[in-house]
Amino acid sequence: MTPTSSHQQRALRPLLALNFFMADMQAGIGPFLGVFLLAHGWQSGWIGTVMTAGGVAGMLMTTPAGALIDATRSKKLFVIIPGVCTVLASGIVLLSQEFWLVATSQVATAIAGAAIGPAVAGITLGIVRQAGFNRQNGRNQAFNHAGNVVGAALSGLLGWAYGFTAVFWLAAAFGVLSIVSVMMIPSDAIDDDAARGLEHRGGSDDKASGFRVLLESKPLLILAAALLFFHLGNAAMLPLYGLAVVADQKADPATFVAMTIVIAQTVMIATSLVAMRMAEKEGYWLVLLISFMALPLRGVIAAWMLNKSGVYPVQILDGIGAGLQSVAVPGLVARILSGTGRVNAGQGAVMTVQGIGASLSPAIGGWIAQELGYGPMFLILGAFAIGSVALWVGFASLLRPACAGTPDELGSAAPAGAA
């Protein structure tokens, strides 16, 4: 049942604070890194390559990190370490813009950050259990997007007033606040069995294997494949749209990049709450279908409106697609794997597969833009999500039952689609 004790409520307040502060810790540097390096003479292809290096490193570590989170009783440590790495990476990039040093800082940060998503999902599940996960995850994501809005607005303001140096210091500050927030969560409020998807002690104690979980569940495998196609097109859209407009000197770099983030994340606050309600009434299938359909339209508009006014429809569609997925993906994985004891391993495996697309996207987009121009590049990136839509509709008869159900039913339900 949904938690009602004062002890659990005391745990949820710092959990929401963690989601707020870790938003800028995770994403605060990323969108600004491209224009920062562009200002220091980098070309779009090499900028995309550095971003891809970090993405590949994070992708390779996400599945083992998820398995470790299922096994460990120190889940908060997997948030503290990335916070420390964010602070260090901000300083490294400011000190030097040498290719290998910048690439090393991004790789180290990505490796440390690979566990953040599964760790926060596991902590949440351990506090509220399966029956309360959908609603609490919706609230988590709303706070996460709100944190991105505040962080981006402050980054734009500080970047305009003091230059890009202030943006990196702000990300470091949010890293420190994330560490403080997670340390305020009482460790005894986290049920380690519930956190890995076991509602009762004495369940499966088999060693968690993310890829085994993925391969044994057809709905989970299709979800991962659909997300791979989506993120192959989506991941590079925001940084490269900022580069396209800034490269033509059509906007101030810091304020424009901040505007792209604020618009998208403001929309995500609303869509994450809408996704929470839709999942309760309709299940996750429709929520994810709508999210996949947003990207092709976004690619067409981005190619057609490469100017300051185009940022509004382009980033509103980003907010719709990413906002719906921020709630639906962890919620659906927890639903499919409920009772298996491998929820976080499954979260990590799905994140690894989608990370393959996300890590390749900046390099693919960057080199296409360098060879063909930004317009064709956005059309090509948007077209990748057609594969997501085709998979989701083509396997609808298998996916709909796995996506259906209500949180109250899940407390005692068998895992849908898990072998």
C-alpha positions, -999 to 999 in steps of 0.1 A, spaced: 0 0 0 10 36 -3 32 47 26 15 67 53 39 65 83 57 97 94 90 78 90 83 71 54 71 107 48 104 119 63 122 98 37 102 111 8 109 147 14 147 144 9 140 120 -20 121 147 -38 149 172 -30 174 147 -44 154 145 -77 153 183 -79 191 188 -74 203 158 -93 186 171 -124 211 199 -129 239 176 -117 232 152 -145 222 175 -173 234 209 -163 268 207 -181 258 185 -211 238 210 -232 262 238 -225 293 217 -231 288 218 -269 286 256 -272 314 259 -246 337 238 -268 325 255 -300 336 288 -285 370 273 -279 374 263 -316 360 228 -316 341 215 -347 307 198 -344 321 163 -353 346 163 -325 321 178 -301 298 149 -309 326 124 -306 334 136 -270 297 133 -260 296 99 -276 327 87 -256 309 96 -224 277 80 -236 294 47 -245 312 45 -212 279 51 -193 261 27 -214 286 -1 -208 284 3 -170 246 7 -166 237 -30 -166 263 -41 -141 255 -11 -120 218 -21 -119 228 -56 -108 250 -42 -81 221 -20 -68 199 -51 -65 226 -68 -45 238 -39 -23 224 -25 9 242 8 4 221 22 -25 227 58 -14 264 54 -22 256 50 -59 243 86 -58 270 101 -37 299 89 -59 284 105 -91 279 137 -72 316 138 -63 325 130 -100 303 158 -113 321 183 -91 355 171 -103 345 170 -140 333 206 -139 368 217 -127 386 196 -152 368 210 -182 373 245 -170 410 240 -165 417 226 -199 399 220 -232 424 195 -245 405 167 -264 418 138 -243 413 156 -210 378 166 -218 370 131 -231 384 115 -199 363 138 -177 331 129 -196 339 92 -195 346 92 -158 314 112 -151 293 89 -173 307 57 -156 299 71 -121 265 84 -133 254 51 -148 240 40 -115 220 71 -107 188 61 -125 186 26 -112 197 37 -77 170 64 -74 144 40 -88 155 13 -63 154 38 -34 120 49 -44 107 13 -47 122 4 -14 104 33 4 69 31 -13 69 -5 -26 53 -15 -59 18 -3 -51 30 33 -46 58 34 -72 38 48 -102 26 78 -82 58 85 -64 79 81 -96 56 107 -112 62 131 -84 100 123 -86 100 132 -123 80 164 -118 106 175 -92 134 164 -115 121 184 -144 115 214 -121 151 211 -110 162 212 -147 141 244 -152 156 261 -123 191 249 -131 188 260 -168 174 294 -159 202 300 -134 227 287 -159 215 311 -186 214 340 -162 249 333 -148 263 324 -182 251 357 -196 264 377 -166 296 359 -159 304 336 -188 304 298 -191 326 294 -160 296 301 -138 276 274 -155 301 247 -145 303 260 -109 265 258 -107 265 222 -118 292 214 -92 270 231 -65 240 210 -75 262 180 -72 270 189 -36 233 195 -28 224 161 -43 249 144 -20 234 162 10 199 153 0 205 116 -4 224 114 29 192 128 46 172 98 35 170 74 65 187 42 55 162 21 76 133 36 55 146 17 25 134 -19 24 161 -37 4 139 -65 -7 112 -43 -19 138 -21 -36 147 -50 -59 111 -60 -66 106 -86 -38 75 -78 -17 82 -106 7 114 -119 22 126 -153 12 121 -147 -25 146 -153 -53 182 -148 -42 197 -157 -76 225 -134 -87 209 -106 -107 219 -105 -144 206 -76 -164 210 -91 -198 195 -124 -187 164 -105 -174 162 -87 -206 164 -118 -228 139 -137 -207 112 -111 -210 99 -104 -245 80 -72 -235 111 -59 -218 132 -67 -249 108 -49 -272 107 -19 -249 145 -17 -249 147 -20 -288 120 7 -292 139 30 -268 172 23 -287 157 37 -320 141 66 -302 173 77 -284 194 72 -315 175 102 -329 166 121 -298 198 124 -278 216 147 -302 186 169 -310 190 194 -281 228 200 -282 229 201 -320 199 224 -323 216 248 -300 248 245 -321 229 251 -353 213 284 -341 244 296 -322 267 288 -351 248 313 -373 251 339 -346 213 340 -343 213 340 -305 234 345 -274 249 310 -266 243 307 -229 208 323 -228 196 303 -259 208 269 -246 191 278 -213 159 286 -231 159 253 -249 161 235 -216 136 256 -197 109 252 -224 113 214 -226 116 208 -189 86 230 -181 65 209 -205 80 178 -188 67 188 -154 32 187 -167 36 157 -190 52 136 -162 21 142 -140 -2 135 -170 17 103 -177 12 92 -141 -25 96 -144 -27 80 -179 -7 50 -167 -33 44 -139 -62 46 -162 -50 33 -196 -17 15 -188 17 24 -202 12 13 -239 -5 45 -251 18 67 -230 49 53 -248 33 53 -282 26 91 -280 62 97 -268 76 78 -298 54 97 -323 67 131 -310 102 127 -324 96 125 -362 75 156 -360 102 173 -339 128 165 -365 107 180 -393 101 212 -374 138 215 -363 149 212 -400 124 238 -411 128 263 -383 165 268 -376 160 301 -357 151 314 -323 114 311 -328 117 274 -338 129 266 -303 93 267 -289 77 239 -310 109 219 -311 114 218 -274 77 215 -265 77 182 -285 109 172 -266 91 179 -234 62 157 -245 83 127 -256 109 127 -229 84 137 -201 61 108 -209 90 84 -210 106 96 -177 75 81 -159 65 53 -182 98 35 -187 109 29 -150 72 23 -141 68 -3 -169 101 -21 -160 91 -23 -124 57 -36 -134 71 -63 -158 97 -75 -132 76 -72 -101 83 -102 -79 115 -113 -97 140 -95 -74 158 -81 -104 140 -48 -110 171 -26 -108 191 -51 -130 163 -48 -155 163 -10 -152 200 -11 -159 197 -34 -189 170 -13 -205 191 19 -199 221 2 -215 202 -7 -247 187 28 -250 221 41 -241 236 25 -272 213 48 -292 219 78 -271 257 74 -271 258 70 -309 234 99 -316 258 129 -310 285 114 -332 261 105 -360 243 138 -358 275 158 -356 292 142 -386 260 144 -407 257 181 -398 293 186 -408 289 169 -442 253 176 -452 242 205 -430 219 208 -400 185 206 -419 191 171 -434 206 159 -401 174 168 -381 153 149 -407 174 118 -404 175 119 -366 138 123 -364 132 94 -388 149 69 -364 118 70 -342 97 55 -369 114 22 -359 101 27 -324 66 33 -335 67 2 -358 79 -20 -330 54 -7 -305 24 -10 -329 36 -43 -344 39 -61 -311 8 -44 -295 -9 -77 -288 21 -88 -266 28 -54 -251 -7 -43 -240 -12 -69 -213 23 -62 -199 15 -25 -199 -19 -28 -183 -30 -29 -147 -32 -5 -118 -7 1 -90 -31 -15 -64 -32 -47 -84 6 -49 -86 11 -55 -49 3 -92 -53 4 -96 -91 28 -119 -108 53 -102 -131 39 -97 -165 60 -111 -193 88 -123 -172 100 -158 -178 
